[in-house]
């Protein structure tokens, strides 16, 4: 993950500020940076979104393609995650560094989306055991300015909200075979219900306190973080500790409570933006991928 080198004096300045609930950029410990969210910006996808959180810039595209259901879940579709860490985002992504981080992020999202209630995968089934929709979720890291996982989770939820899956009909042919007919009408499509899709809240332990949405400088002062996936109702679906440092049980409990509280607000803010974009429809001004 992208990192910065700070002197001991700089670290001390950041740590002391956090203890007083006053961070270098003026935020409190539970405040997020200003986030920009834009959907429907990549034309050849079923859904897309771009999220800018501080200096972190994420682009997500979702492509719905027909596939075969998995043997263990014959009446469901499924999601596949792929993460590309652009070498332009940070020099550390050149060579193997970006690949390893990409795999770590993808694996984390497979865990987050493993919950049965997350997305109705049965709605992606076309024909049990034979045909289903596979949603390929491609994540591109354009710039890294701290707090990658949270920004990606916002972008993934926004892109899934924006996703349109074509409606299909299964026609029984005379000789017992089946034919699949895709609707010609671009508006004749299935929307995904993303109400239960969680967002990730990363809580970074700095000194005796913890902060949300850490910048790169703050991440350099933190030896341990807790990644928590939280639903819009504040339910915790999975948790992962990152970093070399240790966390005591009391800290973990406090971080979980903060994560749930902050996570609910994060969902509310994101949904408000998504609903506003939806209302504007084709009249909204698009900034676009190169904006």
C-alpha positions in Angstrom: 0.0 0.0 0.0 1.2 3.5 -0.7 3.1 5.0 2.2 5.0 8.2 3.1 8.0 8.7 5.3 7.6 11.1 8.2 10.2 12.4 10.7 9.6 11.7 14.4 8.6 15.3 15.0 5.9 15.1 12.3 4.6 11.8 13.7 4.5 13.4 17.2 2.6 16.4 15.9 -0.1 14.1 14.2 -0.4 11.8 17.3 -0.8 14.7 19.7 -3.4 16.3 17.5 -5.4 13.1 17.3 -5.4 12.8 21.1 -7.1 16.3 21.2 -9.6 15.2 18.5 -8.0 17.7 16.1 -6.4 16.3 13.0 -3.9 18.1 10.8 -6.6 19.0 8.2 -9.0 20.3 10.8 -11.2 17.2 11.0 -12.3 15.4 14.2 -11.5 11.7 14.7 -14.8 10.5 13.3 -15.0 12.8 10.2 -14.5 11.8 6.6 -13.0 14.0 4.0 -15.2 15.5 1.3 -16.1 12.8 -1.2 -17.2 13.2 -4.8 -19.3 10.4 -6.3 -20.3 10.1 -10.0 -22.1 7.2 -11.7 -22.7 6.0 -15.2 -19.4 7.4 -16.7 -18.0 4.4 -18.6 -20.1 3.7 -21.7 -19.3 0.1 -22.4 -20.2 -1.2 -19.0 -23.5 -2.4 -17.3 -22.8 0.1 -14.5 -20.0 2.3 -13.4 -18.9 4.8 -10.7 -16.0 7.0 -9.8 -15.3 8.1 -6.2 -12.8 10.7 -5.1 -12.1 10.8 -1.4 -9.4 13.4 -0.6 -6.5 12.4 -2.9 -7.8 8.9 -3.4 -9.4 8.3 -6.8 -11.2 5.1 -7.7 -13.0 4.0 -10.8 -15.3 0.9 -10.8 -16.9 -0.7 -13.9 -19.4 -3.6 -13.7 -20.0 -5.8 -16.7 -22.9 -8.4 -16.8 -22.0 -11.4 -18.9 -23.8 -14.7 -19.3 -22.1 -17.7 -17.6 -22.9 -21.0 -16.0 -24.0 -21.2 -12.3 -21.5 -22.7 -9.9 -22.1 -26.4 -9.0 -22.7 -25.7 -5.3 -25.2 -22.9 -6.1 -27.1 -24.0 -9.3 -29.8 -21.3 -9.0 -27.7 -18.2 -8.4 -25.5 -15.9 -10.4 -22.3 -14.6 -8.8 -19.8 -11.7 -8.7 -16.1 -11.7 -9.7 -13.7 -9.0 -8.5 -10.6 -7.8 -10.3 -8.5 -4.9 -9.0 -5.9 -3.1 -11.1 -3.5 -0.9 -9.3 -2.3 1.7 -11.8 1.4 2.3 -11.7 0.5 6.0 -12.1 -1.3 6.0 -8.7 2.0 5.5 -6.8 5.5 4.3 -7.8 5.1 1.4 -5.3 2.6 -0.3 -7.6 5.2 -0.9 -10.3 6.2 -4.6 -10.5 4.8 -7.0 -8.0 3.6 -4.4 -5.4 0.4 -3.5 -7.2 -0.4 -7.2 -8.0 -0.2 -8.2 -4.3 -2.3 -5.3 -3.1 -4.8 -6.0 -5.9 -5.2 -9.6 -4.8 -5.5 -8.5 -1.1 -8.3 -6.0 -2.0 -10.2 -8.5 -4.2 -10.0 -11.2 -1.5 -11.4 -8.7 1.1 -14.3 -7.9 -1.2 -15.1 -11.6 -1.8 -15.4 -11.9 2.0 -17.5 -8.8 2.3 -19.9 -10.1 -0.4 -20.0 -13.6 0.9 -23.0 -12.8 3.1 -26.2 -14.3 1.7 -28.3 -11.1 2.3 -25.7 -8.8 0.6 -27.1 -9.1 -3.0 -30.0 -11.3 -4.2 -27.9 -13.6 -6.4 -31.0 -15.7 -7.2 -32.3 -12.7 -9.3 -29.2 -13.2 -11.5 -30.2 -16.8 -12.4 -31.6 -17.2 -15.9 -31.9 -21.0 -16.0 -30.9 -23.2 -13.0 -27.7 -25.2 -13.6 -27.4 -23.8 -17.2 -27.3 -20.0 -17.4 -26.8 -17.1 -15.1 -25.5 -13.6 -15.0 -22.0 -13.1 -13.8 -21.1 -9.6 -12.6 -17.5 -8.7 -13.3 -16.6 -5.9 -10.9 -13.4 -4.2 -12.2 -11.7 -1.8 -9.8 -9.1 0.7 -11.0 -7.0 2.6 -8.5 -6.2 5.9 -10.2 -4.6 7.7 -7.2 -3.8 6.7 -3.7 -4.2 9.2 -0.9 -5.0 7.0 2.0 -8.1 4.9 3.1 -8.3 2.8 -0.1 -10.7 0.2 1.2 -13.4 2.6 2.2 -13.2 4.5 -1.1 -13.4 1.3 -3.1 -16.4 0.1 -1.1 -18.3 3.3 -1.8 -17.4 3.1 -5.5 -18.4 -0.6 -5.7 -21.8 0.1 -4.1 -22.4 3.1 -6.4 -21.5 1.1 -9.5 -23.8 -1.8 -8.5 -26.6 0.7 -7.8 -26.0 2.0 -11.4 -25.9 -1.5 -12.9 -28.6 -2.5 -15.4 -28.9 -6.2 -16.3 -30.7 -7.0 -19.5 -34.0 -9.0 -19.1 -34.0 -12.3 -20.8 -36.6 -14.9 -21.8 -36.0 -18.6 -21.9 -37.8 -20.1 -24.9 -38.6 -23.9 -25.0 -37.8 -25.2 -28.4 -39.6 -28.2 -30.1 -36.8 -30.7 -29.6 -36.6 -30.0 -25.9 -33.7 -27.5 -26.1 -33.9 -24.0 -24.7 -33.1 -20.7 -26.4 -32.3 -17.5 -24.6 -33.7 -14.3 -26.0 -32.3 -10.9 -24.8 -34.6 -7.9 -24.7 -33.9 -5.3 -27.4 -35.2 -2.5 -25.2 -32.3 -0.9 -23.3 -34.9 0.2 -20.6 -36.1 -3.4 -20.2 -33.7 -4.4 -17.5 -33.2 -5.6 -13.9 -31.9 -3.3 -11.2 -30.0 -4.7 -8.3 -31.2 -4.0 -4.8 -28.1 -2.6 -3.0 -29.8 -1.8 0.3 -27.9 -4.6 2.1 -24.6 -4.0 0.4 -22.1 -3.0 3.2 -19.6 -0.2 3.1 -16.1 -0.7 4.7 -15.1 1.6 7.5 -11.4 1.5 8.3 -10.4 2.6 11.8 -6.7 3.4 12.3 -5.3 3.3 15.8 -3.1 6.4 16.4 -1.7 6.7 19.9 -4.6 5.9 22.4 -7.3 6.9 20.0 -8.6 5.8 16.6 -9.5 7.8 13.5 -11.7 7.1 10.4 -10.6 7.9 6.8 -6.9 8.2 7.6 -4.7 10.2 5.2 -1.4 8.7 4.0 0.4 10.7 6.7 -1.9 9.4 9.4 -1.5 5.8 8.1 2.2 6.2 8.6 1.6 6.9 12.3 -0.7 3.9 12.7 0.6 0.4 13.5 -2.8 -1.3 13.4 -6.1 -0.8 11.7 -9.5 -2.5 11.8 -11.5 -2.9 8.6 -15.2 -3.3 9.4 -18.0 -3.9 6.8 -21.2 -2.2 8.0 -24.7 -2.3 6.5 -27.0 0.7 6.2 -28.8 -0.4 9.3 -25.5 -0.5 11.3 -25.1 -4.3 11.3 -21.5 -5.5 11.2 -20.9 -8.3 8.6 -17.2 -8.9 8.7 -14.0 -7.6 10.3 -10.3 -7.8 9.5 -7.2 -6.4 11.3 -4.4 -5.0 9.2 -0.9 -3.8 10.2 1.9 -5.1 12.3 0.7 -3.7 15.7 -1.7 -5.3 18.1 -5.1 -4.2 19.4 -6.4 -4.8 22.9 -10.0 -6.1 23.3 -11.2 -2.8 24.7 -9.9 -0.9 21.7 -11.4 -3.4 19.3 -14.8 -3.0 21.0 -14.6 0.9 20.8 -13.5 0.7 17.2 -16.5 -1.6 16.3 -18.9 0.8 18.0 -17.4 3.8 16.1 -17.5 1.8 12.8 -21.1 1.0 13.2 -22.1 4.6 14.0 -20.0 6.1 11.2 -21.0 3.4 8.7 -24.7 4.3 9.0 -23.9 7.9 8.3 -21.7 6.9 5.3 -24.5 4.9 3.8 -27.1 7.7 4.3 -24.7 10.3 2.6 -24.0 7.9 -0.3 -27.6 7.0 -0.9 -28.6 10.7 -0.9 -26.1 11.4 -3.7 -27.1 8.3 -5.7 -30.8 9.3 -5.5 -30.1 12.8 -6.6 -28.2 11.6 -9.6 -31.0 9.2 -10.4 -33.6 12.1 -10.2 -31.6 14.3 -12.6 -31.4 11.4 -15.2 -30.0 12.4 -18.6 -30.2 16.1 -17.7 -27.3 16.0 -15.2 -23.9 17.4 -16.3 -21.3 14.6 -16.4 -17.8 15.4 -15.3 -16.7 12.1 -16.9 -13.6 9.9 -16.6 -11.1 12.7 -17.6 -12.9 15.5 -15.7 
